[in-house]
């Protein structure tokens, strides 16, 4: 996720991320959640937000958080069109989400 700091603060972005995404099971699937911090401050904030999210739900969150030195070397590809705006699309699931 990327944010324009002039539009939304990184803390609010992390808050929104954890409110909509709770990866509480370990998956070896090709799609996994991750946060790529761009600064040391973002890295520390992301770690703290993950810890707070785990305490809130009482379970481990399986989201990788990468520091800036790793983030800079990671290639990025946008998801396929059918994955875009995933949460706004209707879906049926036995889990109710």
C-alpha positions, 0 to 999 in steps of 0.5 A: 500500500502506498499513501500520500502523506498529504492526504492520509497519515500512515497511522490511519492507513495502517488502522484501515489495513488491519480493520479490513484485513485480518490474516489470522491463519498461516497460508502458503498460498501465492497471495499473502499480505505484506507491508513494505515500509519505505522509512524506518519510522514506517517500519516501526509503526507497522510493527507496532500496529501489527502487535496492537492488532494481534492483541485486539483479536487475540491471535497471531497475524500472518502478515510480513512487514519488510524494512526499507532496505528490503522494500527498495529491492522488491519488484511490484506487480499490480494484481489482475483486474479481477482482484482490483477493488476486491472488498467492494465486489459481491461474493459468497463465502462460507466465512461470511466475508 
